[in-house]
């Protein structure tokens, strides 16, 4: 079994599971895995893959062996996540405000002002409650003895929380006896936490019961299932751009009983498409005039406009300094060692070591636009080398990490597979909260380091133990 602390030692958090697996019938996991797939198909738990000519929607493969984190390790992780997301909010507030971190030389000015996600419209503006990234997904990996480190930050519209919740519901249905043997912290409270966070972030005029909606680009979006799922769980309306309109800098929702004012919009529409009067004029999924209402302080957009700057992988490389600057302390969670290809000395070293490295576009996501050197052909490496030389500012590089593994069902037996973890962190004027666990993504191909669902990865339920 994997989940090892060493080559032949099971991690303490996995010991109860290891004993349970030894006593279980040999075909039990396969049978439960087939049941899970059937349930997910019936419920329509899918995601879309852009450019996939064979199928518009797929099931994300689900592995029935949970990923388990002990209470002490989670406590440290939670502290680190709160510190990091608090610093991210402070950073965003600063770059759209006094820009002290730029003046102090912590972050180069050109990295901010030439960033495609920097929104000059937000300069000097303050979102309601002074919160910029209400919902943040922080991707973590465990590497050897160093513990967890941060792989990237997702501050725009992080996805995956619906799969975290559905995975837990599935595991409770399939393995009630296994749950009875563990004290597992609940993730089902996430939607209550999210609703409380959104309410606390509403403009002052809204009072104690703001009208909240989830704004989706529509059913053709890859994460539409999640948008629909969250609106249902939150007990709020799922709306598209055409369901909203702006009058006198106030956002209204069209209803059968007439217009109803909207106070908080949990938007899953990227900045570019949000308002055709301010950003892309060809957007058909946004709401004309919504930025005017936002600038007037009449509506909360969650997450705030312009948060994509903090998603940028080049900005990520400065996060240890950013955290120290805004918190006054050392980062609890470190970064993966990273070369900034925009720096000539770093570029030279990366080009020399290219077959050994992972190279990513600074604005990329979903596992696209990257090179995994050890898994690439000579032709692919040389093609990427040309891209790097032509536009080095667009890339960062990292070593190929010795990621930790978790036991994963492979046919009829368990095999180690590489995993990462995306916890979800909620920020509001009432404070910062972390859902206990998160979405574990797993590389289902032996030896693969790519866990993204769009690249063939799967997911696991993540158990945080209470003792």
Residue, then its C-alpha position, 0 to 999 in steps of 0.5 A: x500500500x502507498x501513503x508511506x512515510x518511508x519506503x516500507x512504513x505506512x503513514x500513521x493517518x493511513x493505518x486504520x485504512x490499511x487494516x480495513x483493506x487487509x480484511x476486505x474482500x479482494x473484489x470489494x474496491x472494484x465493485x464499489x468503484x463501478x457503483x460510484x461510476x454508475x451513480x455519477x453518471x446518473x447524477x450527471x456529474x460531468x465536465x466539458x473538454x474544450x476541443x474534444x471531438x469525441x465527447x463534449x462531456x466526460x465523467x471525471x474518474x473517481x478513485x475510491x481510496x481516500x487521501x488521508x491527512x492527520x490532524x496535526x499536519x492539517x493544523x499547520x496547513x490551515x495556518x499556512x493557507x490563512x497566512x498566504x490568502x491574507x497576504x494575497x488579499x493585501x497584495x491585491x489591495x496594495x497594487x490597486x492602491x498605494x503600491x507600497x510593494x512596488x515602491x519597496x522593490x518587492x515586485x517589479x512594476x512591469x510585472x504588474x502593469x504589463x500583466x494581461x490580468x491587471x485591470x487599470x479600471x480598478x486602480x484606486x478602487x476598493x471592493x465592498x468589505x475590502x475583500x478581493x479574493x473571496x474564494x481562493x483555491x491553493x494547489x499544494x504538493x507534498x515533496x519528500x521530507x519537506x512537507x507541503x509546498x504551494x504549486x500555484x494560487x487560483x484567485x480568479x474563479x477556482x473550480x473543483x469544489x463541487x467534486x470535493x463535495x460530491x466525492x464525500x457524499x459518494x464515499x459516505x454512501x459506499x463505505x459507511x463502515x469505514x467512516x465509522x472507524x475514523x473521525x473525519x472532519x466534515x466538508x459538507x459545511x462548505x456551502x454554509x461557510x460560503x453563504x456566510x462569507x458572501x453575505x458578510x461581503x455584501x454592500x452596506x445597503x443590503x442589510x442582513x439578507x442580501x440577494x445573492x446569485x451565481x452568474x454562469x456563462x451558460x451550459x456550454x462552459x466546462x464547469x457548468x455542472x459546478x455552477x448549477x450544483x453550487x447555486x442549488x446547494x446555496x439556495x440562490x438563483x443560477x443566472x446568465x448574463x441575459x437574466x440581469x440588467x443594470x439601471x441607474x448603477x443598480x443590478x437587477x434580476x428579471x423575475x416573473x414578479x418583476x425586477x429584483x435587486x441583486x446585491x452579491x454576484x458569485x461570478x464564474x465569468x472571467x473579467x474579459x467577458x463580464x461587461x461588454x461596455x468596459x471589456x470585450x465588446x463582443x461578449x454575449x455572456x456578460x452584463x452591460x453596465x455591471x462595472x458601473x454598478x460595481x464601481x458605485x459600490x452597489x454590488x459585490x462581485x466575488x471574486x473582485x475584478x482584477x484578481x487574475x494578477x495574483x494568479x500569474x505564475x511569474x507573480x507566484x515566484x515572488x510570493x515568499x517576499x510578498x508574504x513577508x512584506x505584508x505579514x511581517x513573518x516568514x511563509x509557513x508554506x513554501x513555494x516550489x523552487x522556480x526559475x523566472x525565464x524573464x531573467x537572462x541568467x535563469x533563462x540560460x540555465x533553463x535552456x541548458x536543463x530543459x529535458x529535466x524541467x517542467x516549464x509553464x506559461x505564466x498565464x496558463x492553467x488546466x495543464x495546457x501550455x506546459x512542457x514536462x521535460x522528462x516525459x517529452x520527445x526531443x522534437x517537443x523539447x526543441x519546439x518548446x526551446x524555440x518558444x522560450x527563446x522567442x518569448x522568455x517573459x511568458x514562462x517559468x520553469x521548475x524542477x521535476x518534483x518527487x511528488x508524494x503518492x497516495x494508494x490508488x485503485x489500478x485494476x484489481x490492486x492498489x498502486x502509488x499514484x502522484x497527487x496534489x491537493x486544492x484546499x478552498x479558502x474563503x475570505x470575508x470581512x468576518x475573517x478567513x476560513x478553510x474547508x477541512x480537506x479540499x480536492x485531491x487530484x490524482x494522476x491515473x497513469x503510472x509515473x505521470x505527474x499531470x493531475x488535471x482532469x482536462x489531461x486525464x487525471x482523476x479525483x479522490x475524497x480527502x479526509x482530514x482526521x479529527x485526532 
